[in-house]
Amino acid sequence: MFHPGQQLLSLWLLSLCLSMLARAGSLPRAAWTGCRRMGNYTSSSTTGGSGTSCVQYVQEVVSQNCVVIFSKTTCPYCKMAKNVFSEIGTTYKVIELDEHNDGRRLQEALAQVTGARTVPRVFINGNCIGGGSDTKQLHQQGKLVPLIEQCAPCCAATGSEGSGSGRFESAK
């Protein structure tokens, strides 16, 4: 019989092992993930959520796009951040957490990744720059555009979302 602490540790170790196997390609991702990526959308699996897979999803989206905003549709600070990028003509990827199937889990994953749970969480070139006020302040100081111009070649060369014309692409 397991002690509650031992049971939690065992579950954590199992999750860690499954995660390592999946990364190595030994186990299909859909077999263990709680936050599966389906095209530009994610959905919960029926087996329950995995914070690790949501963290991986956040990291994947951030690494594949120059500018990413994790947002909520009704948040004025989120609107402020999106407006700044629109004003300077920069394409950005938006993940609207309040319209996303795994929005709550993704917000928890953002807390793990950035240390802050609030939205928006704005990423440029793989780095979290903060929220709406931080984004606006960087722009007013003339520091935002130089950060965007430093975007990794993978974003600029392929024309993927995250650099360009002031449009945004939403993902659910």
C-alpha positions, 0 to 999 in steps of 0.5 A: 500500500502506498502512502499518499506522498509516495503515490504522488511521487510515483505518478510524477515519476511515471509522467516524467518517464512517459514524457521522456519516452515521447520526446525520444519518439518511443511513444506516440504523443497522443498516447500521453498528452493532455493538451494535444495539438491539432493543427492550429487548435488544441483540445483536451484528451479524455484521459485528463490534463497534463501540465507538462504537455501544455508547457510543451505546447506553449514552448512550441508556439513561442519557438515557432512565432516571432510574436505571440500574445496569450490573451483573453478577449475581454481583457483591456490590457490584452487589447492594449498589447495587440493594438501596439503591434497592430500600430507598428505593423507587426504580425503576431499570433494570438492564443485567446485563452477564454476561447481555447479548449485548454485555456485554463491549463495553458494559463497555468502552464504560462505561470510555470514558464513565466512566473506570472499567471496574468494576461496578456503574456507577450513573447518576442523571439522566444522571450516573455517581455511581460504584459500589456503595460510592459509592451506599451512601455517598451514601444514608448521607449523605442525598444520594442521594434529592435526586439522584433527585428532580432527575431530568429531566422526561422520566423523571418525566413519562412514567413511564418506568423510573427513577422510582417504586416500587422495582422494577427492569427488566432489559435484555439 
